Amino acid sequence: MGLRINTNVEALNAHRNLSNTANALSRSMQRLSSGLRINSAGDDAA
């Protein structure tokens, strides 16, 4: 009996996109609530 692994590529892509959007929203909310454009060293490398 062979082993079959099924993946739902569309669901994986949707999950990745949702995670990226949630992270971007979190960063935006942190900036908005602090009133600062730069909150950490990684925000503005220049």
mmCIF file of the N, C-alpha and C atoms, coordinates in Angstrom:
data_MODEL
# 
_entry.id   MODEL 
# 
loop_
_atom_site.group_PDB 
_atom_site.id 
_atom_site.type_symbol 
_atom_site.label_atom_id 
_atom_site.label_alt_id 
_atom_site.label_comp_id 
_atom_site.label_asym_id 
_atom_site.label_entity_id 
_atom_site.label_seq_id 
_atom_site.pdbx_PDB_ins_code 
_atom_site.Cartn_x 
_atom_site.Cartn_y 
_atom_site.Cartn_z 
_atom_site.occupancy 
_atom_site.B_iso_or_equiv 
_atom_site.pdbx_formal_charge 
_atom_site.auth_seq_id 
_atom_site.auth_comp_id 
_atom_site.auth_asym_id 
_atom_site.auth_atom_id 
_atom_site.pdbx_PDB_model_num 
ATOM 1   N N  . MET A 1 1  ? 0.845  -1.171 0.000  1.00 0.00 ? 1  MET A N  1 
ATOM 2   C CA . MET A 1 1  ? 0.000  0.000  0.000  1.00 0.00 ? 1  MET A CA 1 
ATOM 3   C C  . MET A 1 1  ? 0.895  1.240  0.000  1.00 0.00 ? 1  MET A C  1 
ATOM 4   N N  . GLY A 1 2  ? 0.645  2.142  -0.937 1.00 0.00 ? 2  GLY A N  1 
ATOM 5   C CA . GLY A 1 2  ? 1.441  3.360  -1.039 1.00 0.00 ? 2  GLY A CA 1 
ATOM 6   C C  . GLY A 1 2  ? 0.950  4.441  -0.091 1.00 0.00 ? 2  GLY A C  1 
ATOM 7   N N  . LEU A 1 3  ? 1.858  5.292  0.259  1.00 0.00 ? 3  LEU A N  1 
ATOM 8   C CA . LEU A 1 3  ? 1.530  6.419  1.133  1.00 0.00 ? 3  LEU A CA 1 
ATOM 9   C C  . LEU A 1 3  ? 1.241  7.634  0.268  1.00 0.00 ? 3  LEU A C  1 
ATOM 10  N N  . ARG A 1 4  ? 0.140  8.265  0.516  1.00 0.00 ? 4  ARG A N  1 
ATOM 11  C CA . ARG A 1 4  ? -0.242 9.452  -0.260 1.00 0.00 ? 4  ARG A CA 1 
ATOM 12  C C  . ARG A 1 4  ? -0.371 10.644 0.681  1.00 0.00 ? 4  ARG A C  1 
ATOM 13  N N  . ILE A 1 5  ? 0.342  11.697 0.352  1.00 0.00 ? 5  ILE A N  1 
ATOM 14  C CA . ILE A 1 5  ? 0.291  12.921 1.149  1.00 0.00 ? 5  ILE A CA 1 
ATOM 15  C C  . ILE A 1 5  ? -0.362 14.001 0.303  1.00 0.00 ? 5  ILE A C  1 
ATOM 16  N N  . ASN A 1 6  ? -1.470 14.514 0.782  1.00 0.00 ? 6  ASN A N  1 
ATOM 17  C CA . ASN A 1 6  ? -2.180 15.576 0.086  1.00 0.00 ? 6  ASN A CA 1 
ATOM 18  C C  . ASN A 1 6  ? -1.955 16.898 0.821  1.00 0.00 ? 6  ASN A C  1 
ATOM 19  N N  . THR A 1 7  ? -1.724 17.950 0.070  1.00 0.00 ? 7  THR A N  1 
ATOM 20  C CA . THR A 1 7  ? -1.626 19.273 0.666  1.00 0.00 ? 7  THR A CA 1 
ATOM 21  C C  . THR A 1 7  ? -2.576 20.204 -0.068 1.00 0.00 ? 7  THR A C  1 
ATOM 22  N N  . ASN A 1 8  ? -3.116 21.136 0.657  1.00 0.00 ? 8  ASN A N  1 
ATOM 23  C CA . ASN A 1 8  ? -4.001 22.127 0.070  1.00 0.00 ? 8  ASN A CA 1 
ATOM 24  C C  . ASN A 1 8  ? -3.168 23.393 -0.112 1.00 0.00 ? 8  ASN A C  1 
ATOM 25  N N  . VAL A 1 9  ? -2.617 23.553 -1.298 1.00 0.00 ? 9  VAL A N  1 
ATOM 26  C CA . VAL A 1 9  ? -1.700 24.663 -1.578 1.00 0.00 ? 9  VAL A CA 1 
ATOM 27  C C  . VAL A 1 9  ? -2.394 26.001 -1.401 1.00 0.00 ? 9  VAL A C  1 
ATOM 28  N N  . GLU A 1 10 ? -3.645 26.084 -1.840 1.00 0.00 ? 10 GLU A N  1 
ATOM 29  C CA . GLU A 1 10 ? -4.369 27.343 -1.706 1.00 0.00 ? 10 GLU A CA 1 
ATOM 30  C C  . GLU A 1 10 ? -4.528 27.731 -0.241 1.00 0.00 ? 10 GLU A C  1 
ATOM 31  N N  . ALA A 1 11 ? -4.829 26.764 0.607  1.00 0.00 ? 11 ALA A N  1 
ATOM 32  C CA . ALA A 1 11 ? -4.991 27.038 2.039  1.00 0.00 ? 11 ALA A CA 1 
ATOM 33  C C  . ALA A 1 11 ? -3.659 27.445 2.664  1.00 0.00 ? 11 ALA A C  1 
ATOM 34  N N  . LEU A 1 12 ? -2.572 26.808 2.252  1.00 0.00 ? 12 LEU A N  1 
ATOM 35  C CA . LEU A 1 12 ? -1.259 27.178 2.777  1.00 0.00 ? 12 LEU A CA 1 
ATOM 36  C C  . LEU A 1 12 ? -0.882 28.602 2.363  1.00 0.00 ? 12 LEU A C  1 
ATOM 37  N N  . ASN A 1 13 ? -1.163 28.967 1.120  1.00 0.00 ? 13 ASN A N  1 
ATOM 38  C CA . ASN A 1 13 ? -0.893 30.326 0.655  1.00 0.00 ? 13 ASN A CA 1 
ATOM 39  C C  . ASN A 1 13 ? -1.752 31.337 1.394  1.00 0.00 ? 13 ASN A C  1 
ATOM 40  N N  . ALA A 1 14 ? -3.015 31.020 1.598  1.00 0.00 ? 14 ALA A N  1 
ATOM 41  C CA . ALA A 1 14 ? -3.913 31.922 2.322  1.00 0.00 ? 14 ALA A CA 1 
ATOM 42  C C  . ALA A 1 14 ? -3.427 32.111 3.754  1.00 0.00 ? 14 ALA A C  1 
ATOM 43  N N  . HIS A 1 15 ? -2.977 31.047 4.377  1.00 0.00 ? 15 HIS A N  1 
ATOM 44  C CA . HIS A 1 15 ? -2.468 31.134 5.748  1.00 0.00 ? 15 HIS A CA 1 
ATOM 45  C C  . HIS A 1 15 ? -1.216 31.995 5.817  1.00 0.00 ? 15 HIS A C  1 
ATOM 46  N N  . ARG A 1 16 ? -0.310 31.815 4.870  1.00 0.00 ? 16 ARG A N  1 
ATOM 47  C CA . ARG A 1 16 ? 0.917  32.620 4.832  1.00 0.00 ? 16 ARG A CA 1 
ATOM 48  C C  . ARG A 1 16 ? 0.596  34.096 4.634  1.00 0.00 ? 16 ARG A C  1 
ATOM 49  N N  . ASN A 1 17 ? -0.318 34.382 3.699  1.00 0.00 ? 17 ASN A N  1 
ATOM 50  C CA . ASN A 1 17 ? -0.705 35.769 3.447  1.00 0.00 ? 17 ASN A CA 1 
ATOM 51  C C  . ASN A 1 17 ? -1.394 36.385 4.653  1.00 0.00 ? 17 ASN A C  1 
ATOM 52  N N  . LEU A 1 18 ? -2.234 35.619 5.329  1.00 0.00 ? 18 LEU A N  1 
ATOM 53  C CA . LEU A 1 18 ? -2.906 36.115 6.520  1.00 0.00 ? 18 LEU A CA 1 
ATOM 54  C C  . LEU A 1 18 ? -1.897 36.406 7.628  1.00 0.00 ? 18 LEU A C  1 
ATOM 55  N N  . SER A 1 19 ? -0.922 35.547 7.790  1.00 0.00 ? 19 SER A N  1 
ATOM 56  C CA . SER A 1 19 ? 0.111  35.762 8.799  1.00 0.00 ? 19 SER A CA 1 
ATOM 57  C C  . SER A 1 19 ? 0.923  37.021 8.494  1.00 0.00 ? 19 SER A C  1 
ATOM 58  N N  . ASN A 1 20 ? 1.289  37.203 7.230  1.00 0.00 ? 20 ASN A N  1 
ATOM 59  C CA . ASN A 1 20 ? 2.041  38.402 6.843  1.00 0.00 ? 20 ASN A CA 1 
ATOM 60  C C  . ASN A 1 20 ? 1.229  39.666 7.087  1.00 0.00 ? 20 ASN A C  1 
ATOM 61  N N  . THR A 1 21 ? -0.060 39.611 6.764  1.00 0.00 ? 21 THR A N  1 
ATOM 62  C CA . THR A 1 21 ? -0.930 40.770 6.973  1.00 0.00 ? 21 THR A CA 1 
ATOM 63  C C  . THR A 1 21 ? -1.101 41.064 8.454  1.00 0.00 ? 21 THR A C  1 
ATOM 64  N N  . ALA A 1 22 ? -1.243 40.032 9.264  1.00 0.00 ? 22 ALA A N  1 
ATOM 65  C CA . ALA A 1 22 ? -1.390 40.221 10.707 1.00 0.00 ? 22 ALA A CA 1 
ATOM 66  C C  . ALA A 1 22 ? -0.124 40.837 11.299 1.00 0.00 ? 22 ALA A C  1 
ATOM 67  N N  . ASN A 1 23 ? 1.038  40.407 10.828 1.00 0.00 ? 23 ASN A N  1 
ATOM 68  C CA . ASN A 1 23 ? 2.295  40.984 11.310 1.00 0.00 ? 23 ASN A CA 1 
ATOM 69  C C  . ASN A 1 23 ? 2.422  42.449 10.917 1.00 0.00 ? 23 ASN A C  1 
ATOM 70  N N  . ALA A 1 24 ? 2.048  42.771 9.684  1.00 0.00 ? 24 ALA A N  1 
ATOM 71  C CA . ALA A 1 24 ? 2.102  44.165 9.230  1.00 0.00 ? 24 ALA A CA 1 
ATOM 72  C C  . ALA A 1 24 ? 1.126  45.025 10.025 1.00 0.00 ? 24 ALA A C  1 
ATOM 73  N N  . LEU A 1 25 ? -0.051 44.501 10.312 1.00 0.00 ? 25 LEU A N  1 
ATOM 74  C CA . LEU A 1 25 ? -1.040 45.229 11.106 1.00 0.00 ? 25 LEU A CA 1 
ATOM 75  C C  . LEU A 1 25 ? -0.516 45.468 12.514 1.00 0.00 ? 25 LEU A C  1 
ATOM 76  N N  . SER A 1 26 ? 0.120  44.470 13.082 1.00 0.00 ? 26 SER A N  1 
ATOM 77  C CA . SER A 1 26 ? 0.683  44.609 14.428 1.00 0.00 ? 26 SER A CA 1 
ATOM 78  C C  . SER A 1 26 ? 1.736  45.711 14.472 1.00 0.00 ? 26 SER A C  1 
ATOM 79  N N  . ARG A 1 27 ? 2.614  45.745 13.462 1.00 0.00 ? 27 ARG A N  1 
ATOM 80  C CA . ARG A 1 27 ? 3.642  46.799 13.405 1.00 0.00 ? 27 ARG A CA 1 
ATOM 81  C C  . ARG A 1 27 ? 2.997  48.171 13.254 1.00 0.00 ? 27 ARG A C  1 
ATOM 82  N N  . SER A 1 28 ? 1.990  48.259 12.399 1.00 0.00 ? 28 SER A N  1 
ATOM 83  C CA . SER A 1 28 ? 1.310  49.538 12.184 1.00 0.00 ? 28 SER A CA 1 
ATOM 84  C C  . SER A 1 28 ? 0.606  50.012 13.451 1.00 0.00 ? 28 SER A C  1 
ATOM 85  N N  . MET A 1 29 ? -0.041 49.105 14.151 1.00 0.00 ? 29 MET A N  1 
ATOM 86  C CA . MET A 1 29 ? -0.734 49.476 15.387 1.00 0.00 ? 29 MET A CA 1 
ATOM 87  C C  . MET A 1 29 ? 0.258  49.917 16.458 1.00 0.00 ? 29 MET A C  1 
ATOM 88  N N  . GLN A 1 30 ? 1.421  49.273 16.507 1.00 0.00 ? 30 GLN A N  1 
ATOM 89  C CA . GLN A 1 30 ? 2.445  49.663 17.473 1.00 0.00 ? 30 GLN A CA 1 
ATOM 90  C C  . GLN A 1 30 ? 2.934  51.080 17.179 1.00 0.00 ? 30 GLN A C  1 
ATOM 91  N N  . ARG A 1 31 ? 3.163  51.375 15.903 1.00 0.00 ? 31 ARG A N  1 
ATOM 92  C CA . ARG A 1 31 ? 3.609  52.711 15.518 1.00 0.00 ? 31 ARG A CA 1 
ATOM 93  C C  . ARG A 1 31 ? 2.531  53.749 15.793 1.00 0.00 ? 31 ARG A C  1 
ATOM 94  N N  . LEU A 1 32 ? 1.298  53.407 15.486 1.00 0.00 ? 32 LEU A N  1 
ATOM 95  C CA . LEU A 1 32 ? 0.190  54.335 15.680 1.00 0.00 ? 32 LEU A CA 1 
ATOM 96  C C  . LEU A 1 32 ? -0.021 54.632 17.167 1.00 0.00 ? 32 LEU A C  1 
ATOM 97  N N  . SER A 1 33 ? 0.040  53.606 18.000 1.00 0.00 ? 33 SER A N  1 
ATOM 98  C CA . SER A 1 33 ? -0.217 53.797 19.419 1.00 0.00 ? 33 SER A CA 1 
ATOM 99  C C  . SER A 1 33 ? 0.915  54.546 20.120 1.00 0.00 ? 33 SER A C  1 
ATOM 100 N N  . SER A 1 34 ? 2.136  54.412 19.616 1.00 0.00 ? 34 SER A N  1 
ATOM 101 C CA . SER A 1 34 ? 3.270  55.084 20.249 1.00 0.00 ? 34 SER A CA 1 
ATOM 102 C C  . SER A 1 34 ? 3.458  56.494 19.708 1.00 0.00 ? 34 SER A C  1 
ATOM 103 N N  . GLY A 1 35 ? 2.903  56.762 18.522 1.00 0.00 ? 35 GLY A N  1 
ATOM 104 C CA . GLY A 1 35 ? 3.085  58.065 17.906 1.00 0.00 ? 35 GLY A CA 1 
ATOM 105 C C  . GLY A 1 35 ? 4.455  58.241 17.286 1.00 0.00 ? 35 GLY A C  1 
ATOM 106 N N  . LEU A 1 36 ? 5.232  57.186 17.228 1.00 0.00 ? 36 LEU A N  1 
ATOM 107 C CA . LEU A 1 36 ? 6.582  57.241 16.681 1.00 0.00 ? 36 LEU A CA 1 
ATOM 108 C C  . LEU A 1 36 ? 6.657  56.486 15.366 1.00 0.00 ? 36 LEU A C  1 
ATOM 109 N N  . ARG A 1 37 ? 7.444  57.010 14.427 1.00 0.00 ? 37 ARG A N  1 
ATOM 110 C CA . ARG A 1 37 ? 7.655  56.297 13.171 1.00 0.00 ? 37 ARG A CA 1 
ATOM 111 C C  . ARG A 1 37 ? 8.668  55.180 13.373 1.00 0.00 ? 37 ARG A C  1 
ATOM 112 N N  . ILE A 1 38 ? 9.630  55.406 14.272 1.00 0.00 ? 38 ILE A N  1 
ATOM 113 C CA . ILE A 1 38 ? 10.676 54.423 14.531 1.00 0.00 ? 38 ILE A CA 1 
ATOM 114 C C  . ILE A 1 38 ? 10.539 53.949 15.977 1.00 0.00 ? 38 ILE A C  1 
ATOM 115 N N  . ASN A 1 39 ? 10.233 52.664 16.142 1.00 0.00 ? 39 ASN A N  1 
ATOM 116 C CA . ASN A 1 39 ? 10.087 52.080 17.471 1.00 0.00 ? 39 ASN A CA 1 
ATOM 117 C C  . ASN A 1 39 ? 11.237 51.148 17.830 1.00 0.00 ? 39 ASN A C  1 
ATOM 118 N N  . SER A 1 40 ? 11.893 50.625 16.816 1.00 0.00 ? 40 SER A N  1 
ATOM 119 C CA . SER A 1 40 ? 12.999 49.708 17.078 1.00 0.00 ? 40 SER A CA 1 
ATOM 120 C C  . SER A 1 40 ? 14.087 49.942 16.038 1.00 0.00 ? 40 SER A C  1 
ATOM 121 N N  . ALA A 1 41 ? 15.253 49.391 16.275 1.00 0.00 ? 41 ALA A N  1 
ATOM 122 C CA . ALA A 1 41 ? 16.397 49.608 15.391 1.00 0.00 ? 41 ALA A CA 1 
ATOM 123 C C  . ALA A 1 41 ? 16.121 49.111 13.973 1.00 0.00 ? 41 ALA A C  1 
ATOM 124 N N  . GLY A 1 42 ? 15.296 48.096 13.813 1.00 0.00 ? 42 GLY A N  1 
ATOM 125 C CA . GLY A 1 42 ? 15.022 47.534 12.498 1.00 0.00 ? 42 GLY A CA 1 
ATOM 126 C C  . GLY A 1 42 ? 14.005 48.309 11.685 1.00 0.00 ? 42 GLY A C  1 
ATOM 127 N N  . ASP A 1 43 ? 13.371 49.320 12.262 1.00 0.00 ? 43 ASP A N  1 
ATOM 128 C CA . ASP A 1 43 ? 12.335 50.063 11.544 1.00 0.00 ? 43 ASP A CA 1 
ATOM 129 C C  . ASP A 1 43 ? 12.885 50.945 10.438 1.00 0.00 ? 43 ASP A C  1 
ATOM 130 N N  . ASP A 1 44 ? 14.045 51.562 10.652 1.00 0.00 ? 44 ASP A N  1 
ATOM 131 C CA . ASP A 1 44 ? 14.591 52.495 9.665  1.00 0.00 ? 44 ASP A CA 1 
ATOM 132 C C  . ASP A 1 44 ? 16.105 52.327 9.613  1.00 0.00 ? 44 ASP A C  1 
ATOM 133 N N  . ALA A 1 45 ? 16.569 51.528 8.655  1.00 0.00 ? 45 ALA A N  1 
ATOM 134 C CA . ALA A 1 45 ? 17.999 51.222 8.574  1.00 0.00 ? 45 ALA A CA 1 
ATOM 135 C C  . ALA A 1 45 ? 18.831 52.428 8.154  1.00 0.00 ? 45 ALA A C  1 
ATOM 136 N N  . ALA A 1 46 ? 18.231 53.388 7.505  1.00 0.00 ? 46 ALA A N  1 
ATOM 137 C CA . ALA A 1 46 ? 18.983 54.556 7.024  1.00 0.00 ? 46 ALA A CA 1 
ATOM 138 C C  . ALA A 1 46 ? 19.185 55.524 8.107  1.00 0.00 ? 46 ALA A C  1 
# 
